Amino acid sequence: MNSLKSHFVFNRSQRNGILLLILLILGLLCFYQFYEFETKDVIDLNSSEVIALQNEIDSLRLAEFESRKPKRYPFNPNFITDFKAYTLGLSPEEYDRLRDYRSKNNWINSKSDFKNVTKVSDSLLEEIGPYFKFPEWLNNPRPKRKTYVNSYTEKTYAQKIDLNLATEAQLQEVSGIGEALSKRITAYREKIGGFSNEVQLQAIWGLRPDVIERVTNLFTVKTPKKIAKMNLKNASASDIATIPGISFDLAKRIWEFVKLRERVESFSELEKIEGLTKGKIQLIQLYLSLE
């Protein structure tokens, strides 16, 4: 009891300190009770800087949201699967209409065809339509190639132009002969010293038989170059290889063919030689004789 009483016994200086503390507490309570503090926001949410920052955050969120969406790539609507139709937003009924249409071997060739068949809404078609990809030939059909029927009326000998005097420009008037082929013809003509016969056109690389036929309808050899013919019986493989358009291997086969026979009566017999076409037989007849 005495120990407890000692806690409540204060000397004069202690009592004054307690009284001063009580007065200080009461003064602070009165100050907070009656004084109005000004509340000032630390950050102005309506400032241009805050608005700009908020817009940037919103754009980043939107970009993140768009990046998480499944990416769409161009596709042909004729070949979409049921899962693809689901990801595009088509209802099962709309996909069934498309599948039934395709099962009859019908084809979607435009956005309007897709809408008419599937009955999708305009909003969905506007969303997925830009990704439709149809074959290039459907959007940009190739112009039909001109078929050259041999409508040339073959000119008379007097009307035809001398092949040895024909210019590149005149040769290019023939359908199928452009700048490259006309240069090749005149270069070959210069190389052999002039044509002896139209058959020599077959030795020019790139000249198709139908083009040669059109050339001979307009041109002919009127000033043929004279050729000293070789006797096939006595000609060596090297001699035969000098004929334009005849390789040494083919010349060797011709020479071996002749040597294995006592006599060649006709050039048609040479058709048995591998690689010797009828056109080349006509060509070698300009340079070889059977006498």
MOKA-V521905 format. One record per helix or strand of 2 or more residues. SS is the DSSP state (@ for helix, = for strand). FROM is the first residue (numbers start at 1). LEN is the number of residues. If there is no record, write none. Layout:
ss=<SS SS>
from=<FROM FROM>
len=<LEN LEN>
This chain:
ss=<@ @ @ @ @ @ @ @ @ = @ @ @ @ = = @ @ @ @ =>
from=<2 12 48 77 82 92 111 122 136 161 168 179 198 209 219 230 237 248 267 278 288>
len=<7 23 21 3 7 12 8 10 4 2 4 14 6 10 2 2 4 12 6 7 2>
